Amino acid sequence: MAFLEETVRGIRKDIVKMIGKAASGHPGGSLSSAEILTLLYFEQMNVDVNNPRKEDRDRFVLSKGHAAPVLYATLAAKGFFPRAELENLRQLGSILQGHPDMNKVPGVDMSTGSLGQGISVAAGMALAGKMDNKDHKIYALLGDGELQEGLVWEAAMAASHYQLNNLIAFVDNNNLQIDGAICEVMSPFPIDGKFEAFGWNVITVEDGHDFDELRTAVEVAKKSEDKPTVIICKTVKGKCVSFMENNAGWHGKGPNADEVKQALAELEA
């Protein structure tokens, strides 16, 4: 557990530094989902940094593609590419674009950005895996604001219809999107009830920053026999940076030099 805690702390520091250097990006939703990706890549997923495209690997799809910094920081920490590359986020000619590009970034399984398309492709990957009698898992991460996209529910319907028990989706339920509280912009609640109505196995994690809770949820999800599973994680937007926490204003802007310094000091504490 100490290893995971130290790893996620480093990932958060890299998120702050790279977005600060770029003066552009999405820190709030990247910080809120850091534990989810840390657990998957450093404990749960079958991946190989020396062979990112190996056929029997587990796949991860960042459906909320604007949170690319948390994926980049996690992949770099895992060793898919040098951490020094993080300094080039959103720079002209960099492999690390504002949204993930599977053709340029080692370890990225799907290019994403347009909300709703990621979970749709993940369902397609899971269906292909079942048709080919493969036993790997497909993991996907959605934002709670993303649930306002109709495409999400078309994917949910298809995943249930085809009994894609090899598909495990996470919802980063931090309750905020770029325009404010999700319940005020366009409420997706009840999230659990909606997925249940679409035929999914639903697990709620009360603290999406608790590795034990997340681990238990993933282990239960892996045992599903005939349904896809969604793990609804209650999280804090901007987690671990005081002035970003629960602040919709930090959905999509970069911190200045003083703010980076303060954030890193808090993450070191």
N, C-alpha and C positions, 0 to 999 in steps of 0.2 A: 504493500500500500504506500509506503514511503516513496518508493520509486515512482509510482504513478503521480503522487502529489508533487514531487519535485519536477517531473516531466511536464505536467500541466502548467506549473508555475513558469517554466521556461517558455512554453508555447505562448502563454499570455504575454510575457515580456516581448517576445518576437512579434506578436500581433501589434502591440503598441508601437514598437520601434519601426516596423516596416510601414505602417500606415502614417506615422509621423513623418518619416522620411519622404514618403510619396505626397504628403499633404492632401491625401485623398483616399477614400476607402470606407469600409463599413466595420467599425470596431464593436458596436453594441451587440449585434447578433453573432459576431465571431467569438467574443468573450463569453457569451452565454452558453455556447455549445462546446466549449473546449474540453470538458470532461468526457462528453460523449465520444468525440473523436479519439481522445487519448486512450480510453478504455478499448475501443475497437481496434486501433492500430497497434497498440502495445500489449494487448492481452487476448483479444477475442478473434481477430481476423487472421486467416491464412493468407499471408502475403510474403513476397520475397523481394527485397530491395535490389538483389542482383539479377532478378528476372521479373520485372514489373508486369510482363504480359503472359506469365505462365498460365497455361490453360485451366488448371484446377484451382486457381486462386479464388478467394472471396472477392466480391466487387463492392465498391462504395460509390454512391452517387450523391453529390451535394446538390440536392434539388433547389435549395435556396442559394443559388450560385454566387450571389453578391457577398456571401460570407466566405469568399475564397481565402482571405488571410488565415483563417483557422485551419483550413485544409493545407495550405502551403506550409504553414509553420509546423504542422503535424508531420507532413511528408518529409520536410527537411530534418526534423528531430529524429525521425525514423531512419534517415539515411538515403532517401531516394535521390536527393540532389544536395549539393553543398549549401550550408546555412547562409553563406555569404551571398547567395543568389537572392535571398529575401530582401536585401537592400535595393534591389532593382524593381520592386513591385510597381506596376503601372508606368514603368519607364519605356520610352520608345525603344523597340527592339528586344525588350525583355521577354522571357518565356512566361513570366508571371503577370498575366493580364488581369484586368479587373474582374473577370470571370474565368473559371478554369477551362483550359484548352487541352483536351486529351492527346492532341497531336504534337504538343510541345512540352508538356510537363510530365516527367516520369512519375508513375503512380496514380495519375488521374485517369479514372476509368470512363468518364463521360464528360463532354463539354456541356456546361449548363449556364443558365442565366435567365432565360424567359421562364418565369415562375409557372410551375405545374408540369413542365416538360420533363424535369428530372425524374419525378416519381413515375411518370408514364413510361419513360425509357427503362427505369428500374423494373417495372412490371414486365416489360418485354424481355429483359435479360433473364428474369426469373422464369418466364414461360419457356424461353429457349433452353434454359438449363434443365427444366423438367422434361421437355421433349427429347433432349439428348441424354436423359438419364444420368445427369451429373449431380453430385452431392454438395457443390459449393453453395454458399449463401450470398444473397444480394441485400446489401444494407443501403438505406437511403435516409437523408435528413431533410425534413421540411421545416419551414418557418410557420408559425401559427397564422400570420397574415397571409401566407401563401395559400392557406385553405380557402380563401375567398375566390380562388380560381376554379372555374368549372372543370377544367382539365384534370384537376386532382381527383375529382369524384368519378370521372369517367375511368381513370386508372384504378381507383378503388373498386369500382364495380367489376372491372375486368379481372383484377387480381383475385377477388372473391370467387367469381364465376369459374375461373380455371384452377381454383384451390391451390394458390401459390404459397404453400407453407414454407418455401425457401426464401420468401421475401419478408424482411424485417425493416419497418420504417420507424423513424423517430420523429416526433413533433417537438421542436424547440419552443415550448409554450412560455415565452417571456412576457406575453400580454401587450407588447408594444410593436408598432410598425412605423414607417417613416412619418405618417400623418398623425400619430398619436395612439391612444388605446385601441386595441383591435375591436373591443366591444362597441366602441363609438363610431369607428370607421365603417365596419361591416362585420357584425358579430358572427364568429364561426361556432359559437357555443350552442349546445353541448358537444364538444369535440368527441368525447368518448361515445356518446349516444349515436352520433352520426356514423362513426366507423362501425359500431355494432350493427346499426341498421343496414350497412353495406356488407355485412357478413364477415367482418374482421374479428380476430382475437385482439382484445384491447387490454393493455396493461398501463396503469398510471404510476408514475414515479413521482412521489411528493417532493423530493429534492433532487433535481437533475444535476446537482453538483456533488452528489454523494456516490462514490465509486461502488460501495457495497450494494446500494439500491439499484444502480444501473446494471451491475453484474448479475444480480438476481433476476432482473427483468429479461436480460438477454438470454440467460440460461433457460428460463421458462419459454421464451419465444422460440428457441431452437428446437423445442420438443413438440411444437405444434404439428399435428398430423394432417390436417386438411384445410387450414386457413392461413392467410397472411396475417402477420401480427403488426400492430402499431403500438409503440411505446411512447406515451404522452409524458413528456418530461417538464415539470414545472421548474422554470429557471429564472434567473435575474439578468435582464439586459445590462450589458456592461459590467458583468460580475468581476469583483475584486478591484475595481477602480472607482473610488468613492464618488467622484463627480460625474461618472458615466452611468452609475447604477440607476436603473429604473428611470432613465432620462431618454425620451424619444429623440431628443435633439442630437444624440450621439449615434443614431442609426446609420448615418452616412456622411460623416465628415472626419477629417484628420485632425489630431491634436497638434497644437503648436509646440515649440521647443520647451517652454515652461511646463506645459501640460504633460508632455512626454516625461520630463524629469520627475514631476510629482507622481505620475502613474507608476513609473519604475520604482520609485522609492517605496510606494505602498506595496508593490508586488514583492519587494525584497524584505519587507517587514515580517 
